[in-house]
Amino acid sequence: ELDSHKLPPIQKLGTSTAATQSRPDLSVRLLDNQYFRVTLIQLAPNSAVARPRLTHQHGAILNVVMGSGTIAGPGYNHPLQRGTTWFLPAAMDDDPGLQAGPEGLRILITVSHEI
């Protein structure tokens, strides 16, 4: 049973010290049920994550909820801004990289489970 008042506590996983790091500053699974999984990913200002594992075999939806930055991969580099939504198709060969802007970046990744 889903109870929105019983979300897991948010724990900081690390701090950003260099331009590129191996994982986000914060990554918390907010919801995981038989239909979909929602994960919060947060980057500190001006930090980057090379491969944050955004893609999934069924595709994923990326919602920018705070800050700005870029999403980049082979042959593309697109700006991310608060309020934008992106569909990441399952056919993506490489996991895209994320770069946070001066105010940081917070995104929600929603992955649908195959039913």
C-alpha positions, -999 to +999 in steps of 0.1 A: +000+000+000+013+034-010+013+061+018+028+094+007+034+103+044+059+074+047+085+083+021+120+071+028+144+096+045+166+115+020+203+108+027+232+126+011+254+101-008+284+124-014+296+159-021+307+174-054+343+183-055+353+180-091+336+188-125+328+151-131+319+126-105+310+089-105+275+093-091+250+121-082+252+140-049+218+126-040+199+096-054+167+085-036+141+060-048+108+077-039+084+051-052+086+015-065+054-004-071+041-029-097+035-001-122+065+022-121+096+035-102+104+071-094+139+082-084+151+117-073+185+127-086+202+158-074+235+174-085+254+202-067+260+235-086+284+231-116+289+194-110+285+166-136+278+129-136+291+109-166+267+080-165+239+083-139+220+053-152+190+071-166+180+047-193+159+016-189+148-013-212+113+002-213+123+039-216+122+066-189+107+100-183+129+128-170+113+158-152+134+187-142+120+200-109+148+224-099+177+242-114+192+239-149+219+221-167+225+199-198+220+163-208+245+150-233+256+119-252+271+109-285+259+135-310+237+156-288+238+182-260+205+196-248+197+222-222+176+212-191+155+238-174+130+237-145+096+225-157+108+206-188+101+169-194+121+145-216+114+110-228+145+088-228+137+059-253+148+024-245+168+023-277+194+048-264+228+030-267+246+050-241+235+065-208+236+103-212+257+125-189+243+152-167+258+186-161+243+209-134+242+247-139+252+273-113+221+267-092+224+229-092+200+204-108+172+182-094+153+157-116+128+129-112+133+098-133+102+077-138+105+042-152+075+021-162+076-016-153+064-038-181+030-051-173 
